[in-house]
């Protein structure tokens, strides 16, 4: 009887640990995707701003001539 209870307890522990691990992995993956998305967005904005700045510099140089 005691051995059966210990086995049940161990099984419940393993199931809870497996579930917690799965949830942690899913949460980490979601956070990684969000970080990747934000990084890509920031890089895109930076490239756009750099292009605009380059155009503005060219305009100022041409206007100064």
Backbone torsions as a table, in degrees:
resi	resn	phi	psi	omega
1	UNK	NA	-45.0	-179.4
2	UNK	-67.2	-40.6	-180.0
3	UNK	-62.6	-39.9	178.6
4	UNK	-64.3	-41.2	178.2
5	UNK	-65.4	-40.3	178.3
6	UNK	-64.8	-40.6	178.1
7	UNK	-64.4	-42.1	177.2
8	UNK	-62.7	-42.9	179.4
9	UNK	-62.7	-44.1	179.4
10	UNK	-63.7	-40.6	179.2
11	UNK	-63.8	-45.0	178.3
12	UNK	-62.1	-40.6	178.3
13	UNK	-61.3	-47.0	-179.8
14	UNK	-63.1	-39.6	178.5
15	UNK	-65.2	-43.3	179.3
16	UNK	-65.2	-40.2	179.0
17	UNK	-65.2	-41.4	178.5
18	UNK	-63.5	-43.8	178.8
19	UNK	-64.0	-44.7	179.6
20	UNK	-62.5	-40.1	179.1
21	UNK	-64.6	-44.2	178.8
22	UNK	-62.0	-43.4	179.4
23	UNK	-65.3	-40.0	179.1
24	UNK	-65.2	-41.7	178.9
25	UNK	-65.0	-41.3	178.8
26	UNK	-64.2	-41.6	179.3
27	UNK	-64.8	-43.0	179.5
28	UNK	-64.0	-41.7	179.7
29	UNK	-65.1	-40.5	178.0
30	UNK	-63.0	-43.3	179.1
31	UNK	-64.3	-40.0	178.8
32	UNK	-63.2	-41.5	178.3
33	UNK	-64.4	-39.6	179.2
34	UNK	-65.3	-42.9	178.4
35	UNK	-63.0	-44.5	178.1
36	UNK	-59.8	-42.7	-179.6
37	UNK	-63.9	-44.5	179.6
38	UNK	-66.1	-38.9	178.1
39	UNK	-63.5	-44.9	179.4
40	UNK	-62.8	-40.2	178.7
41	UNK	-65.2	-43.3	179.5
42	UNK	-65.1	-40.0	179.0
43	UNK	-65.0	-41.0	178.0
44	UNK	-62.5	-43.3	178.9
45	UNK	-64.8	-40.8	179.3
46	UNK	-62.8	-43.5	178.2
47	UNK	-62.4	-42.0	179.0
48	UNK	-63.0	-45.7	179.4
49	UNK	-63.5	-38.4	179.0
50	UNK	-64.8	-40.4	177.5
51	UNK	-62.7	-45.1	179.5
52	UNK	-62.0	-42.5	179.6
53	UNK	-63.7	-42.3	177.8
54	UNK	-60.6	-44.1	178.2
55	UNK	-62.2	-41.5	-179.9
56	UNK	-64.4	-40.4	178.4
57	UNK	-62.8	-44.8	179.1
58	UNK	-61.3	-44.3	179.2
59	UNK	-60.4	-43.2	-179.2
60	UNK	-65.7	-39.9	179.5
61	UNK	-66.4	-41.6	179.6
62	UNK	-67.8	-36.9	-179.0
63	UNK	-70.4	-27.8	-177.8
64	UNK	-77.2	-16.0	-178.5
65	UNK	-79.4	NA	NA
